[in-house]
Amino acid sequence: MRRALDLAARGLGSTSPNPVVGCVILDSAGRTVGEGWHQRAGGPHAEVHALAEAGDDARGGTAVVTLEPCDHTGRTGPCTQALIAAGIARVVHAVADPDPGAAGGARTLAAAGIEVEGGLLGDEAATGNAAWLTAVRLHRPHVTWKYAATLDGRTAAADGSSRWITSEEARADVHRLRAESDAVLIGSGTARADDPHLAVRGVPGAVQPLRVVLDTEAAAVEPGARVLDGAAPTLIAVAEDADTAALDTALDGAADLLRLPRATDGASGASGSSGSGIELSALLSALYERQVRSVLLEGGATLAGAFVRAGLVDRVVGYLAPVLLGAGPPVLAEAGISTIAQALRLSVSDTVRLGPDLRITAVGHTAPTPTAATATEES
């Protein structure tokens, strides 16, 4: 199963809006005879790839798969029927399929006389499929907030200079995060201050994520902005009542424009000088409708604070450099937390050294579980 999990991870960034899935086929003597993973949405599922590699050796063997085999026909046929036809005698899966449109695979396999076991390394498999499970359960994308800071929590010096706080190794790892995400999101402040490119570099075969700029007043993205260079698709989100005449000229067909309602309850982001920010839940809903299942939030402290305040951060990835500044902008702005009792408590899931820096990954306590779900999977 651990090998199947490793295989599944190879699909991160290329299978959305479907889950990542890995499969290992063992012959009747327990030897590995086939491996596969879901490589792209609309393509063969992991089980089909693994069975093709195993051939006749699959008969009487075991399929070890990270997600319960699907039992429906979408752009591909049901994996249950492929396993039955191959003569598989036993199926071990990590996470039950929560999608009512695709679930029931275990029942179908059992009815065909196949021994079925579920739950092996279920928590780890659910973590690997956090984006898809979040989308199924909440009908919105999974949000990862990424930041880079000094040990004393500063993202720039007092004069605004910030290049480079973290090392080349840490910056390369950020491109890996982008490659695993469906969309990368910043606010108007970051767009003005940094003119970031937001595309993936240095990751062979990466599918470029959707670049999203939350530009409430339609005033931050100017002609020649790097996000308009065509290296990746771009979406500019503005308030529904914003004057977009200048922005329309700047875009000149290089990006899509999305109009969204202004926030009325404080759960907003990227506010401009003349009004409140955009309703973040509406933004995520619009991205969900565009098949976005994972968002990498790379905006500054204000936008991050708005997402935290709205309860819309599922995972935090912090890159900490062994540097002290003493002054300068903090990592996180006002987030609706006024007392220690209101502090958002996270669980550290991973710590990794990257050159001189430390990457810390933490998740909230509302992370998706293997049993949580209500929506349908796209196949």
Contacts in CASP RR format, 6 or more apart in sequence:
PFRMAT RR
TARGET T0000
AUTHOR 0000-0000-0000
METHOD contacts of the structure
MODEL  1
MRRALDLAARGLGSTSPNPVVGCVILDSAGRTVGEGWHQRAGGPHAEVHA
LAEAGDDARGGTAVVTLEPCDHTGRTGPCTQALIAAGIARVVHAVADPDP
GAAGGARTLAAAGIEVEGGLLGDEAATGNAAWLTAVRLHRPHVTWKYAAT
LDGRTAAADGSSRWITSEEARADVHRLRAESDAVLIGSGTARADDPHLAV
RGVPGAVQPLRVVLDTEAAAVEPGARVLDGAAPTLIAVAEDADTAALDTA
LDGAADLLRLPRATDGASGASGSSGSGIELSALLSALYERQVRSVLLEGG
ATLAGAFVRAGLVDRVVGYLAPVLLGAGPPVLAEAGISTIAQALRLSVSD
TVRLGPDLRITAVGHTAPTPTAATATEES
1 24 0 8 1.000
1 64 0 8 1.000
1 66 0 8 1.000
1 92 0 8 1.000
1 94 0 8 1.000
1 120 0 8 1.000
1 121 0 8 1.000
1 125 0 8 1.000
2 121 0 8 1.000
3 24 0 8 1.000
3 32 0 8 1.000
3 35 0 8 1.000
3 64 0 8 1.000
4 22 0 8 1.000
4 23 0 8 1.000
4 24 0 8 1.000
4 46 0 8 1.000
4 64 0 8 1.000
4 65 0 8 1.000
4 66 0 8 1.000
4 94 0 8 1.000
5 22 0 8 1.000
5 66 0 8 1.000
5 94 0 8 1.000
5 121 0 8 1.000
5 124 0 8 1.000
5 125 0 8 1.000
5 128 0 8 1.000
7 22 0 8 1.000
7 23 0 8 1.000
7 24 0 8 1.000
7 35 0 8 1.000
7 36 0 8 1.000
7 37 0 8 1.000
7 46 0 8 1.000
8 20 0 8 1.000
8 21 0 8 1.000
8 22 0 8 1.000
8 37 0 8 1.000
8 38 0 8 1.000
8 46 0 8 1.000
8 66 0 8 1.000
8 125 0 8 1.000
8 128 0 8 1.000
8 129 0 8 1.000
9 20 0 8 1.000
9 128 0 8 1.000
10 20 0 8 1.000
10 37 0 8 1.000
10 39 0 8 1.000
11 20 0 8 1.000
11 37 0 8 1.000
11 38 0 8 1.000
11 39 0 8 1.000
12 20 0 8 1.000
12 128 0 8 1.000
12 179 0 8 1.000
12 180 0 8 1.000
13 179 0 8 1.000
13 180 0 8 1.000
13 181 0 8 1.000
13 182 0 8 1.000
13 206 0 8 1.000
13 207 0 8 1.000
13 209 0 8 1.000
13 294 0 8 1.000
14 39 0 8 1.000
14 40 0 8 1.000
14 41 0 8 1.000
14 207 0 8 1.000
15 21 0 8 1.000
15 38 0 8 1.000
15 39 0 8 1.000
15 40 0 8 1.000
15 41 0 8 1.000
16 41 0 8 1.000
16 131 0 8 1.000
16 132 0 8 1.000
16 182 0 8 1.000
16 291 0 8 1.000
16 292 0 8 1.000
16 293 0 8 1.000
16 294 0 8 1.000
17 41 0 8 1.000
17 132 0 8 1.000
17 135 0 8 1.000
17 291 0 8 1.000
17 292 0 8 1.000
17 293 0 8 1.000
17 377 0 8 1.000
17 378 0 8 1.000
18 38 0 8 1.000
18 41 0 8 1.000
18 42 0 8 1.000
18 132 0 8 1.000
18 377 0 8 1.000
18 378 0 8 1.000
18 379 0 8 1.000
19 38 0 8 1.000
19 67 0 8 1.000
19 129 0 8 1.000
19 132 0 8 1.000
19 133 0 8 1.000
19 377 0 8 1.000
20 37 0 8 1.000
20 38 0 8 1.000
20 66 0 8 1.000
20 128 0 8 1.000
20 129 0 8 1.000
20 132 0 8 1.000
21 37 0 8 1.000
21 38 0 8 1.000
21 45 0 8 1.000
21 46 0 8 1.000
21 47 0 8 1.000
21 65 0 8 1.000
21 66 0 8 1.000
21 67 0 8 1.000
22 36 0 8 1.000
22 37 0 8 1.000
22 38 0 8 1.000
22 46 0 8 1.000
22 50 0 8 1.000
22 65 0 8 1.000
22 66 0 8 1.000
22 67 0 8 1.000
23 35 0 8 1.000
23 36 0 8 1.000
23 37 0 8 1.000
23 46 0 8 1.000
23 47 0 8 1.000
23 49 0 8 1.000
23 50 0 8 1.000
23 63 0 8 1.000
23 64 0 8 1.000
23 65 0 8 1.000
23 66 0 8 1.000
24 32 0 8 1.000
24 34 0 8 1.000
24 35 0 8 1.000
24 36 0 8 1.000
24 50 0 8 1.000
24 63 0 8 1.000
24 64 0 8 1.000
24 65 0 8 1.000
25 32 0 8 1.000
25 33 0 8 1.000
25 34 0 8 1.000
25 35 0 8 1.000
25 50 0 8 1.000
25 51 0 8 1.000
25 53 0 8 1.000
25 54 0 8 1.000
25 57 0 8 1.000
25 58 0 8 1.000
25 61 0 8 1.000
25 62 0 8 1.000
25 63 0 8 1.000
25 64 0 8 1.000
25 88 0 8 1.000
26 32 0 8 1.000
26 33 0 8 1.000
26 61 0 8 1.000
26 62 0 8 1.000
26 63 0 8 1.000
26 64 0 8 1.000
27 33 0 8 1.000
27 54 0 8 1.000
27 57 0 8 1.000
27 58 0 8 1.000
27 60 0 8 1.000
27 61 0 8 1.000
28 59 0 8 1.000
28 60 0 8 1.000
28 61 0 8 1.000
28 89 0 8 1.000
30 61 0 8 1.000
30 62 0 8 1.000
33 53 0 8 1.000
33 54 0 8 1.000
33 55 0 8 1.000
33 57 0 8 1.000
33 58 0 8 1.000
34 50 0 8 1.000
34 51 0 8 1.000
34 53 0 8 1.000
34 54 0 8 1.000
34 57 0 8 1.000
34 58 0 8 1.000
35 49 0 8 1.000
35 50 0 8 1.000
35 53 0 8 1.000
36 46 0 8 1.000
36 47 0 8 1.000
36 49 0 8 1.000
36 50 0 8 1.000
36 53 0 8 1.000
37 46 0 8 1.000
37 49 0 8 1.000
38 44 0 8 1.000
38 45 0 8 1.000
38 46 0 8 1.000
38 49 0 8 1.000
39 49 0 8 1.000
41 75 0 8 1.000
41 378 0 8 1.000
41 379 0 8 1.000
42 75 0 8 1.000
42 76 0 8 1.000
42 379 0 8 1.000
43 75 0 8 1.000
43 76 0 8 1.000
44 52 0 8 1.000
44 76 0 8 1.000
45 70 0 8 1.000
45 76 0 8 1.000
45 79 0 8 1.000
46 65 0 8 1.000
46 66 0 8 1.000
47 63 0 8 1.000
47 65 0 8 1.000
47 69 0 8 1.000
47 79 0 8 1.000
47 82 0 8 1.000
47 83 0 8 1.000
48 76 0 8 1.000
48 79 0 8 1.000
48 82 0 8 1.000
50 63 0 8 1.000
51 58 0 8 1.000
51 63 0 8 1.000
51 82 0 8 1.000
51 83 0 8 1.000
51 86 0 8 1.000
54 86 0 8 1.000
55 86 0 8 1.000
58 86 0 8 1.000
58 87 0 8 1.000
58 88 0 8 1.000
59 86 0 8 1.000
59 87 0 8 1.000
59 88 0 8 1.000
60 87 0 8 1.000
60 88 0 8 1.000
60 89 0 8 1.000
60 90 0 8 1.000
61 87 0 8 1.000
61 88 0 8 1.000
61 89 0 8 1.000
61 90 0 8 1.000
62 88 0 8 1.000
62 89 0 8 1.000
62 90 0 8 1.000
62 91 0 8 1.000
62 92 0 8 1.000
63 69 0 8 1.000
63 83 0 8 1.000
63 88 0 8 1.000
63 90 0 8 1.000
63 91 0 8 1.000
63 92 0 8 1.000
64 92 0 8 1.000
64 93 0 8 1.000
64 120 0 8 1.000
65 91 0 8 1.000
65 92 0 8 1.000
65 93 0 8 1.000
65 94 0 8 1.000
66 93 0 8 1.000
66 94 0 8 1.000
66 95 0 8 1.000
66 125 0 8 1.000
66 129 0 8 1.000
67 93 0 8 1.000
67 94 0 8 1.000
67 95 0 8 1.000
67 97 0 8 1.000
67 125 0 8 1.000
67 129 0 8 1.000
68 93 0 8 1.000
68 95 0 8 1.000
68 96 0 8 1.000
68 97 0 8 1.000
68 103 0 8 1.000
68 104 0 8 1.000
68 105 0 8 1.000
68 106 0 8 1.000
68 118 0 8 1.000
69 78 0 8 1.000
69 79 0 8 1.000
69 80 0 8 1.000
69 83 0 8 1.000
69 91 0 8 1.000
69 93 0 8 1.000
69 97 0 8 1.000
69 105 0 8 1.000
69 106 0 8 1.000
69 109 0 8 1.000
70 77 0 8 1.000
70 78 0 8 1.000
70 79 0 8 1.000
70 80 0 8 1.000
70 97 0 8 1.000
70 102 0 8 1.000
70 105 0 8 1.000
70 377 0 8 1.000
70 379 0 8 1.000
71 78 0 8 1.000
71 79 0 8 1.000
71 80 0 8 1.000
71 102 0 8 1.000
71 103 0 8 1.000
71 104 0 8 1.000
71 105 0 8 1.000
71 107 0 8 1.000
71 108 0 8 1.000
72 78 0 8 1.000
72 101 0 8 1.000
72 102 0 8 1.000
72 379 0 8 1.000
74 379 0 8 1.000
75 379 0 8 1.000
76 379 0 8 1.000
78 105 0 8 1.000
78 108 0 8 1.000
80 105 0 8 1.000
80 108 0 8 1.000
80 109 0 8 1.000
80 112 0 8 1.000
83 91 0 8 1.000
83 109 0 8 1.000
83 114 0 8 1.000
84 108 0 8 1.000
84 109 0 8 1.000
84 112 0 8 1.000
84 114 0 8 1.000
88 114 0 8 1.000
89 114 0 8 1.000
89 115 0 8 1.000
90 114 0 8 1.000
90 115 0 8 1.000
90 116 0 8 1.000
90 117 0 8 1.000
91 106 0 8 1.000
91 109 0 8 1.000
91 114 0 8 1.000
91 115 0 8 1.000
91 116 0 8 1.000
91 117 0 8 1.000
92 116 0 8 1.000
92 117 0 8 1.000
92 118 0 8 1.000
92 120 0 8 1.000
93 106 0 8 1.000
93 116 0 8 1.000
93 117 0 8 1.000
93 118 0 8 1.000
93 119 0 8 1.000
93 120 0 8 1.000
94 118 0 8 1.000
94 119 0 8 1.000
94 120 0 8 1.000
94 121 0 8 1.000
94 122 0 8 1.000
94 124 0 8 1.000
94 125 0 8 1.000
94 126 0 8 1.000
94 370 0 8 1.000
95 119 0 8 1.000
95 122 0 8 1.000
95 125 0 8 1.000
95 126 0 8 1.000
95 129 0 8 1.000
95 370 0 8 1.000
96 103 0 8 1.000
96 106 0 8 1.000
96 118 0 8 1.000
96 119 0 8 1.000
96 370 0 8 1.000
96 371 0 8 1.000
97 103 0 8 1.000
97 104 0 8 1.000
97 105 0 8 1.000
97 377 0 8 1.000
98 133 0 8 1.000
98 136 0 8 1.000
98 137 0 8 1.000
98 370 0 8 1.000
98 371 0 8 1.000
98 372 0 8 1.000
98 373 0 8 1.000
98 374 0 8 1.000
99 136 0 8 1.000
99 373 0 8 1.000
99 375 0 8 1.000
99 376 0 8 1.000
99 377 0 8 1.000
100 373 0 8 1.000
100 374 0 8 1.000
100 376 0 8 1.000
101 376 0 8 1.000
101 377 0 8 1.000
102 376 0 8 1.000
102 377 0 8 1.000
102 379 0 8 1.000
106 116 0 8 1.000
106 118 0 8 1.000
109 116 0 8 1.000
110 116 0 8 1.000
119 370 0 8 1.000
122 370 0 8 1.000
123 370 0 8 1.000
125 370 0 8 1.000
126 133 0 8 1.000
126 367 0 8 1.000
126 368 0 8 1.000
126 369 0 8 1.000
126 370 0 8 1.000
127 349 0 8 1.000
127 367 0 8 1.000
129 368 0 8 1.000
130 142 0 8 1.000
130 314 0 8 1.000
130 315 0 8 1.000
130 363 0 8 1.000
130 367 0 8 1.000
130 368 0 8 1.000
131 141 0 8 1.000
131 142 0 8 1.000
131 182 0 8 1.000
131 293 0 8 1.000
131 294 0 8 1.000
132 293 0 8 1.000
132 377 0 8 1.000
133 142 0 8 1.000
133 368 0 8 1.000
133 369 0 8 1.000
133 370 0 8 1.000
133 372 0 8 1.000
133 373 0 8 1.000
134 140 0 8 1.000
134 141 0 8 1.000
134 142 0 8 1.000
134 293 0 8 1.000
134 314 0 8 1.000
134 368 0 8 1.000
135 141 0 8 1.000
135 142 0 8 1.000
135 288 0 8 1.000
135 293 0 8 1.000
135 375 0 8 1.000
136 368 0 8 1.000
136 372 0 8 1.000
136 373 0 8 1.000
136 374 0 8 1.000
136 375 0 8 1.000
136 377 0 8 1.000
137 368 0 8 1.000
137 372 0 8 1.000
137 373 0 8 1.000
137 374 0 8 1.000
137 375 0 8 1.000
139 285 0 8 1.000
139 288 0 8 1.000
139 374 0 8 1.000
139 375 0 8 1.000
140 281 0 8 1.000
140 284 0 8 1.000
140 285 0 8 1.000
140 287 0 8 1.000
140 288 0 8 1.000
140 312 0 8 1.000
141 182 0 8 1.000
141 183 0 8 1.000
141 284 0 8 1.000
141 287 0 8 1.000
141 288 0 8 1.000
141 292 0 8 1.000
141 293 0 8 1.000
141 294 0 8 1.000
141 295 0 8 1.000
142 293 0 8 1.000
142 294 0 8 1.000
142 295 0 8 1.000
142 314 0 8 1.000
142 315 0 8 1.000
142 368 0 8 1.000
143 284 0 8 1.000
143 295 0 8 1.000
143 297 0 8 1.000
143 307 0 8 1.000
143 312 0 8 1.000
143 313 0 8 1.000
143 314 0 8 1.000
143 315 0 8 1.000
144 177 0 8 1.000
144 181 0 8 1.000
144 294 0 8 1.000
144 295 0 8 1.000
144 296 0 8 1.000
144 297 0 8 1.000
144 313 0 8 1.000
144 314 0 8 1.000
144 315 0 8 1.000
144 316 0 8 1.000
144 317 0 8 1.000
145 297 0 8 1.000
145 304 0 8 1.000
145 307 0 8 1.000
145 308 0 8 1.000
145 313 0 8 1.000
145 315 0 8 1.000
145 316 0 8 1.000
145 317 0 8 1.000
146 174 0 8 1.000
146 177 0 8 1.000
146 296 0 8 1.000
146 297 0 8 1.000
146 298 0 8 1.000
146 316 0 8 1.000
146 317 0 8 1.000
146 318 0 8 1.000
146 319 0 8 1.000
147 155 0 8 1.000
147 300 0 8 1.000
147 304 0 8 1.000
147 316 0 8 1.000
147 317 0 8 1.000
147 318 0 8 1.000
147 319 0 8 1.000
147 331 0 8 1.000
148 155 0 8 1.000
148 165 0 8 1.000
148 166 0 8 1.000
148 170 0 8 1.000
148 174 0 8 1.000
148 318 0 8 1.000
148 319 0 8 1.000
148 320 0 8 1.000
148 321 0 8 1.000
149 155 0 8 1.000
149 165 0 8 1.000
149 318 0 8 1.000
149 319 0 8 1.000
149 320 0 8 1.000
149 321 0 8 1.000
149 331 0 8 1.000
150 165 0 8 1.000
150 320 0 8 1.000
150 321 0 8 1.000
150 323 0 8 1.000
150 324 0 8 1.000
150 325 0 8 1.000
151 320 0 8 1.000
151 321 0 8 1.000
151 322 0 8 1.000
151 323 0 8 1.000
151 324 0 8 1.000
152 324 0 8 1.000
152 325 0 8 1.000
152 326 0 8 1.000
153 330 0 8 1.000
153 331 0 8 1.000
154 325 0 8 1.000
154 326 0 8 1.000
154 327 0 8 1.000
154 328 0 8 1.000
154 329 0 8 1.000
154 330 0 8 1.000
154 331 0 8 1.000
155 162 0 8 1.000
155 165 0 8 1.000
155 300 0 8 1.000
155 301 0 8 1.000
155 328 0 8 1.000
155 329 0 8 1.000
155 330 0 8 1.000
155 331 0 8 1.000
156 162 0 8 1.000
156 165 0 8 1.000
156 325 0 8 1.000
156 328 0 8 1.000
156 329 0 8 1.000
157 325 0 8 1.000
157 327 0 8 1.000
157 328 0 8 1.000
158 325 0 8 1.000
158 327 0 8 1.000
158 328 0 8 1.000
160 328 0 8 1.000
160 329 0 8 1.000
164 171 0 8 1.000
165 321 0 8 1.000
165 323 0 8 1.000
166 319 0 8 1.000
166 321 0 8 1.000
166 357 0 8 1.000
167 321 0 8 1.000
167 354 0 8 1.000
167 355 0 8 1.000
167 356 0 8 1.000
167 357 0 8 1.000
169 354 0 8 1.000
169 355 0 8 1.000
169 357 0 8 1.000
170 319 0 8 1.000
170 321 0 8 1.000
170 354 0 8 1.000
170 355 0 8 1.000
170 357 0 8 1.000
170 359 0 8 1.000
172 202 0 8 1.000
173 319 0 8 1.000
173 354 0 8 1.000
173 359 0 8 1.000
174 319 0 8 1.000
175 200 0 8 1.000
175 201 0 8 1.000
175 202 0 8 1.000
175 203 0 8 1.000
175 206 0 8 1.000
176 203 0 8 1.000
177 296 0 8 1.000
177 317 0 8 1.000
178 184 0 8 1.000
178 198 0 8 1.000
178 199 0 8 1.000
178 200 0 8 1.000
178 203 0 8 1.000
178 206 0 8 1.000
178 209 0 8 1.000
178 296 0 8 1.000
179 200 0 8 1.000
179 203 0 8 1.000
179 206 0 8 1.000
179 207 0 8 1.000
179 209 0 8 1.000
180 294 0 8 1.000
181 209 0 8 1.000
181 294 0 8 1.000
181 295 0 8 1.000
181 296 0 8 1.000
182 209 0 8 1.000
182 210 0 8 1.000
182 287 0 8 1.000
182 291 0 8 1.000
182 292 0 8 1.000
182 293 0 8 1.000
182 294 0 8 1.000
182 295 0 8 1.000
183 209 0 8 1.000
183 210 0 8 1.000
183 211 0 8 1.000
183 212 0 8 1.000
183 235 0 8 1.000
183 287 0 8 1.000
183 292 0 8 1.000
183 294 0 8 1.000
183 295 0 8 1.000
183 296 0 8 1.000
184 198 0 8 1.000
184 209 0 8 1.000
184 210 0 8 1.000
184 211 0 8 1.000
184 212 0 8 1.000
184 295 0 8 1.000
184 296 0 8 1.000
184 298 0 8 1.000
185 212 0 8 1.000
185 213 0 8 1.000
185 214 0 8 1.000
185 295 0 8 1.000
185 296 0 8 1.000
185 297 0 8 1.000
185 298 0 8 1.000
185 299 0 8 1.000
185 303 0 8 1.000
186 196 0 8 1.000
186 198 0 8 1.000
186 212 0 8 1.000
186 213 0 8 1.000
186 214 0 8 1.000
186 298 0 8 1.000
186 299 0 8 1.000
186 300 0 8 1.000
186 303 0 8 1.000
187 213 0 8 1.000
187 214 0 8 1.000
187 215 0 8 1.000
187 220 0 8 1.000
187 269 0 8 1.000
187 270 0 8 1.000
187 299 0 8 1.000
187 300 0 8 1.000
187 303 0 8 1.000
188 213 0 8 1.000
188 214 0 8 1.000
188 215 0 8 1.000
188 216 0 8 1.000
188 217 0 8 1.000
188 219 0 8 1.000
188 220 0 8 1.000
188 270 0 8 1.000
188 272 0 8 1.000
189 220 0 8 1.000
189 270 0 8 1.000
189 299 0 8 1.000
189 300 0 8 1.000
189 302 0 8 1.000
190 196 0 8 1.000
190 298 0 8 1.000
190 299 0 8 1.000
190 300 0 8 1.000
190 303 0 8 1.000
191 213 0 8 1.000
191 215 0 8 1.000
191 220 0 8 1.000
191 221 0 8 1.000
191 225 0 8 1.000
191 227 0 8 1.000
192 220 0 8 1.000
195 225 0 8 1.000
195 226 0 8 1.000
196 226 0 8 1.000
196 227 0 8 1.000
196 298 0 8 1.000
197 226 0 8 1.000
197 227 0 8 1.000
197 229 0 8 1.000
197 231 0 8 1.000
198 209 0 8 1.000
198 211 0 8 1.000
198 226 0 8 1.000
198 227 0 8 1.000
198 232 0 8 1.000
198 298 0 8 1.000
199 208 0 8 1.000
199 209 0 8 1.000
199 211 0 8 1.000
199 231 0 8 1.000
199 232 0 8 1.000
200 206 0 8 1.000
200 208 0 8 1.000
200 209 0 8 1.000
200 232 0 8 1.000
208 231 0 8 1.000
208 232 0 8 1.000
208 233 0 8 1.000
209 232 0 8 1.000
209 296 0 8 1.000
210 232 0 8 1.000
210 233 0 8 1.000
210 234 0 8 1.000
210 235 0 8 1.000
210 287 0 8 1.000
210 290 0 8 1.000
210 292 0 8 1.000
211 227 0 8 1.000
211 232 0 8 1.000
211 233 0 8 1.000
211 234 0 8 1.000
211 235 0 8 1.000
212 234 0 8 1.000
212 235 0 8 1.000
212 236 0 8 1.000
212 237 0 8 1.000
212 287 0 8 1.000
212 295 0 8 1.000
213 220 0 8 1.000
213 221 0 8 1.000
213 227 0 8 1.000
213 234 0 8 1.000
213 235 0 8 1.000
213 236 0 8 1.000
213 237 0 8 1.000
214 237 0 8 1.000
214 269 0 8 1.000
214 270 0 8 1.000
214 278 0 8 1.000
214 283 0 8 1.000
214 303 0 8 1.000
215 221 0 8 1.000
215 236 0 8 1.000
215 237 0 8 1.000
215 238 0 8 1.000
215 247 0 8 1.000
215 270 0 8 1.000
216 238 0 8 1.000
216 239 0 8 1.000
216 242 0 8 1.000
216 262 0 8 1.000
216 269 0 8 1.000
216 270 0 8 1.000
216 271 0 8 1.000
216 272 0 8 1.000
216 275 0 8 1.000
216 277 0 8 1.000
216 278 0 8 1.000
217 238 0 8 1.000
217 239 0 8 1.000
217 242 0 8 1.000
217 272 0 8 1.000
217 273 0 8 1.000
217 274 0 8 1.000
217 275 0 8 1.000
218 236 0 8 1.000
218 238 0 8 1.000
218 239 0 8 1.000
218 242 0 8 1.000
218 243 0 8 1.000
218 244 0 8 1.000
218 246 0 8 1.000
218 247 0 8 1.000
219 246 0 8 1.000
219 247 0 8 1.000
219 272 0 8 1.000
221 227 0 8 1.000
221 228 0 8 1.000
221 236 0 8 1.000
221 247 0 8 1.000
221 250 0 8 1.000
221 251 0 8 1.000
221 255 0 8 1.000
222 250 0 8 1.000
223 249 0 8 1.000
223 250 0 8 1.000
223 252 0 8 1.000
224 250 0 8 1.000
225 250 0 8 1.000
227 234 0 8 1.000
227 255 0 8 1.000
228 234 0 8 1.000
228 250 0 8 1.000
228 251 0 8 1.000
228 254 0 8 1.000
228 255 0 8 1.000
229 254 0 8 1.000
230 254 0 8 1.000
233 255 0 8 1.000
233 256 0 8 1.000
234 254 0 8 1.000
234 255 0 8 1.000
234 256 0 8 1.000
235 255 0 8 1.000
235 256 0 8 1.000
235 257 0 8 1.000
235 258 0 8 1.000
235 290 0 8 1.000
236 247 0 8 1.000
236 251 0 8 1.000
236 255 0 8 1.000
236 256 0 8 1.000
236 257 0 8 1.000
236 258 0 8 1.000
237 258 0 8 1.000
237 259 0 8 1.000
237 260 0 8 1.000
237 278 0 8 1.000
237 283 0 8 1.000
237 286 0 8 1.000
238 244 0 8 1.000
238 247 0 8 1.000
238 257 0 8 1.000
238 258 0 8 1.000
238 259 0 8 1.000
238 260 0 8 1.000
238 278 0 8 1.000
239 259 0 8 1.000
239 260 0 8 1.000
239 261 0 8 1.000
239 262 0 8 1.000
239 275 0 8 1.000
239 277 0 8 1.000
239 278 0 8 1.000
240 259 0 8 1.000
240 260 0 8 1.000
240 261 0 8 1.000
240 262 0 8 1.000
241 262 0 8 1.000
242 259 0 8 1.000
244 257 0 8 1.000
247 257 0 8 1.000
248 257 0 8 1.000
251 257 0 8 1.000
258 286 0 8 1.000
260 278 0 8 1.000
260 279 0 8 1.000
260 282 0 8 1.000
260 283 0 8 1.000
260 286 0 8 1.000
261 278 0 8 1.000
261 279 0 8 1.000
261 282 0 8 1.000
262 268 0 8 1.000
262 275 0 8 1.000
262 276 0 8 1.000
262 277 0 8 1.000
262 278 0 8 1.000
262 279 0 8 1.000
263 269 0 8 1.000
263 276 0 8 1.000
263 277 0 8 1.000
263 278 0 8 1.000
263 279 0 8 1.000
263 280 0 8 1.000
264 276 0 8 1.000
264 279 0 8 1.000
266 276 0 8 1.000
266 306 0 8 1.000
266 309 0 8 1.000
266 310 0 8 1.000
267 279 0 8 1.000
267 280 0 8 1.000
267 281 0 8 1.000
267 306 0 8 1.000
267 309 0 8 1.000
267 310 0 8 1.000
267 312 0 8 1.000
268 276 0 8 1.000
268 277 0 8 1.000
268 278 0 8 1.000
268 279 0 8 1.000
268 280 0 8 1.000
268 306 0 8 1.000
269 277 0 8 1.000
269 278 0 8 1.000
269 280 0 8 1.000
269 302 0 8 1.000
269 303 0 8 1.000
269 306 0 8 1.000
269 307 0 8 1.000
270 277 0 8 1.000
270 278 0 8 1.000
270 302 0 8 1.000
270 303 0 8 1.000
270 306 0 8 1.000
271 277 0 8 1.000
271 302 0 8 1.000
277 306 0 8 1.000
280 306 0 8 1.000
280 307 0 8 1.000
280 310 0 8 1.000
280 312 0 8 1.000
281 310 0 8 1.000
281 312 0 8 1.000
284 295 0 8 1.000
284 312 0 8 1.000
287 295 0 8 1.000
291 378 0 8 1.000
297 303 0 8 1.000
297 304 0 8 1.000
297 307 0 8 1.000
297 313 0 8 1.000
300 333 0 8 1.000
301 329 0 8 1.000
301 330 0 8 1.000
301 331 0 8 1.000
301 332 0 8 1.000
301 333 0 8 1.000
302 333 0 8 1.000
304 313 0 8 1.000
304 331 0 8 1.000
304 332 0 8 1.000
304 333 0 8 1.000
304 335 0 8 1.000
305 332 0 8 1.000
305 333 0 8 1.000
305 334 0 8 1.000
305 335 0 8 1.000
305 336 0 8 1.000
306 335 0 8 1.000
307 313 0 8 1.000
308 332 0 8 1.000
308 335 0 8 1.000
308 336 0 8 1.000
308 337 0 8 1.000
308 344 0 8 1.000
309 334 0 8 1.000
309 335 0 8 1.000
309 336 0 8 1.000
313 364 0 8 1.000
314 363 0 8 1.000
314 364 0 8 1.000
314 366 0 8 1.000
314 367 0 8 1.000
315 361 0 8 1.000
315 362 0 8 1.000
315 363 0 8 1.000
315 364 0 8 1.000
315 367 0 8 1.000
316 346 0 8 1.000
316 360 0 8 1.000
316 361 0 8 1.000
316 362 0 8 1.000
316 363 0 8 1.000
317 359 0 8 1.000
317 360 0 8 1.000
317 361 0 8 1.000
318 359 0 8 1.000
318 360 0 8 1.000
318 361 0 8 1.000
319 354 0 8 1.000
319 357 0 8 1.000
319 358 0 8 1.000
319 359 0 8 1.000
320 357 0 8 1.000
320 358 0 8 1.000
320 359 0 8 1.000
320 360 0 8 1.000
321 356 0 8 1.000
321 357 0 8 1.000
322 356 0 8 1.000
322 357 0 8 1.000
335 344 0 8 1.000
336 342 0 8 1.000
337 343 0 8 1.000
337 344 0 8 1.000
344 364 0 8 1.000
345 364 0 8 1.000
345 365 0 8 1.000
346 362 0 8 1.000
346 363 0 8 1.000
346 364 0 8 1.000
346 365 0 8 1.000
347 362 0 8 1.000
347 363 0 8 1.000
347 364 0 8 1.000
347 365 0 8 1.000
348 360 0 8 1.000
348 361 0 8 1.000
348 362 0 8 1.000
349 361 0 8 1.000
349 362 0 8 1.000
349 363 0 8 1.000
350 359 0 8 1.000
350 360 0 8 1.000
350 361 0 8 1.000
351 358 0 8 1.000
351 359 0 8 1.000
351 360 0 8 1.000
351 361 0 8 1.000
352 358 0 8 1.000
352 359 0 8 1.000
353 359 0 8 1.000
END
